[in-house]
């Protein structure tokens, strides 16, 4: 099953609710206003369900998982505000036609494990959390009851960048290149240092190759952070990166933990040129299946041990 683990679509009911708001996140027509980013002109075609369905078919996808975009900041709104927006997203996303599936989201100002369980029972593939909720040991501990629900249901966690802090005077690309990457770095290292021990059976996927955090393994080892063992239940989606970055991460962590993710409509689907059809099959089919369902690879990746060569 060819899979893209990382897409975004705003169902019509969510669009209307965002237009009814007077404070960020809000839409003025098709202009998005967020607390920490400049106004962003949204292309209506990006959230046209029929057009996106045709695009997924053209991409050859059997499954495209959509999620609520963390930078909107909806999860951190007061519970009464968040609940209405989350309900509109879940109801609309779960009603999308094939090949779309859904990552659940939840309110983090008052975390409710029962709400996560309800969305999983309705058919969500797992839970997305913004990296801003998982930056340190306290964050992973606060979210632990939500993650326990995932483990009970054998469902994965998807870590996506969260809202960016205001940065006056910076160019439009600044949030995606600086705070988003910093958030992913911090959440990846915090999971390694604190989260994995608390959740030994949790499968986790970090968006955007975790901001390339795994490539800092040599520095981690030099500073006493461990020998760089590979965690085969931690995955990295390829969104916004191309062949050079994906190849570097594959060389460091092995191909078995890299999954195809596009971040449509904010980036196109890129199929990295890794020199073999088997690599494409791993990224688009075999590895997403193991992320979503816990299936072990039939054959271990050749030449790859459970520790990096620089450890």
Helices and strands as residue ranges (DSSP letters): E 3-7, H 12-20, E 26-28, E 31-33, E 40-41, G 44-47, H 49-58, E 63-66, G 70-72, G 74-76, H 79-94, E 100-104, H 113-122, E 126-130, G 131-133, H 137-142, H 144-153, E 156-160, H 174-177, H 179-190, I 191-195, H 196-198, E 204-206, G 207-216, H 217-222, E 234-237, H 243-253, G 255-257, E 258-259, H 277-281, I 282-286, H 287-293
